[in-house]
């Protein structure tokens, strides 16, 4: 009986691990090594652009040039946004009139016009075999 339970548990855990696809995201054009690069992955328009699924956020120390992130996610449609937190406070700094004061980024290298781009314009498909994408940091 214990062997059957262990076999079922192993089968369940194995099926979970095979259902995840690796998403590698390289952020290019990082202008300096101050602070962190912060990324959030969104799985639906309802989450976009401010409410990612828990566990879909990552931060890494900034370094001049590029920084690579890896996520294990179920295959599907996603969009990414992020910023270069040069001030190291965990918040995206904007001017009094709302203009960016730190570098920002969106998947598909979408450039916003007065507000965040739509989920549809920033979305991409993560296939079962995984994928790698590049995003360029944009600075004011």
Number of C-alpha atoms within 10 A of each C-alpha: 6 7 8 9 10 11 12 12 12 12 11 11 11 11 11 11 12 11 13 18 19 18 20 16 19 16 25 17 17 20 17 14 14 16 18 22 29 22 22 22 24 24 20 18 14 11 14 23 19 11 15 19 14 9 9 16 16 15 17 14 15 21 16 12 13 18 18 14 16 12 17 14 20 19 18 13 15 20 25 25 25 23 25 33 23 22 14 13 10 15 13 18 18 11 9 7 6 10 12 16 16 19 21 22 24 26 24 17 16 18 16 12 7 8 9 15 17 14 22 13 14 19 20 16 12 20 16 15 12 17 14 13 14 16 20 19 22 20 15 8
